Amino acid sequence: MIPRDIVRPLCLGIAGIVLWGGFAAVQGVAEPWDAGLYWTLAYPALLLASGLAGAWLVRRAWLAGLMLTMAQLPAMLLWSRGDGMVPFALALLTALAVPAMLAAGLGGRMARHG
């Protein structure tokens, strides 16, 4: 049996990759943040998913937001052109991870305290 401490972060990483690739495919763009709907639909959905995932993790819930957000980097490297924008993308993902980590932490806190 695989420990829960490994399975849950792995699931979150896979979910982040799928969210990135799926949204890019649906919108027909190389990177989701190139689509206008990223900021009004995909990113708010990521924040909601982070909160729910934080409730799922409970312990160290903030990691859920970090995992969901930063898992987009390998997805970006797999599906995009891989041009010289990787440092910018990493900086942007780091900034986007902060609200996601806060949402996940709140979700975990709510799960712990009912």
N, C-alpha and C positions, 0 to 999 in steps of 0.2 A: 504494500500500500504506500502511495506517495503522500508525504506529509502535507497538510493543509497549508503550511507556511511556504511551500513551494508552488503548489497548484494555483492558489489564488493570485499571487503576483504574475504567474505565467499566463493565466487567463486574462488578466488586465492588460498585459503587454500585447497579447494576440488581439484583444478587443481594440486597442489603440491603433494597431496596424490595419485591422479590418475597417475601422471607422475612417481612417485616412484614405485608404485605397478605394473604399466604397463610395465615399463622397466625391472623390476626384473623378471616378468613373461615371457616376450619375451626372455630375456637372460638366463632364467633358473637358476637364482642365488637368494640367500636369500636377499641380499642387492645389489642394482645396482652398487655401487662403487667396488664390487668384480669382475665385468665384465670389461674387457679392454676397451670396447666401451663407458663406462661411461665418461671417461676423454676426448675421442675424438669425441663423438657424443652427449651423453645425457647432459653433463654439458654445452657444448657450446649451445645446444638447450635451456637449462634453461636460459642462459644469454640472448639469443635472445628473449625468451618468457618474460623475465623480462623487457627488453626494450620496448616491445610491450605493456605489462601490465602497465608499467609506463606511457605510452602515453594514455592508457585507463583511468587510475586513474587521471592523470594530477596533481591534488592537492595531496601533500605528496606522490609523485610518488615513492620515494625510498622504501616505505612500500611494494610495489609490489614485489620487489626482496627479501625482508626479508620474506614475506608471502610464496612465492613460494618455497624458500629454507627451511625455518624452518617447513613448513607443512610436510616435509619429515620425521621429527622425530616421530610424532604419527604414521605415516604409517610404519616406521621401527619397532616401538614397537608392532604394530598389526601383522605384517607379519614375523618378524624375530624371532630368538630364544630368544631374550630378555636377552642374557647373560650379563656379566659384562662390555660390551663395550659401554654402553649407555653414560657414561661421555666422552669417546673419540669421539663418534659419535656427541654428542652435541658440542664439541670443533671444530670438523671438519666442521660441518654444519655452525657454527658461522663464521669460516674463509671463507667458500664458499659463505656465504651470502654477504660478503663485495663487491666483484665484481658484484654480482647480483643487489645489492642496487645501485651501481654506474651506471650500465646499465639502471636500472629502472628510476633513477633520470635523466639521459640523455634523455631517452624516454619522460618523462614528460616535460622536458625543451623544447624539440623539438616540442611537441604538443602545448605548450603554445605560443611559438614564431614562429610557422609556419614553 
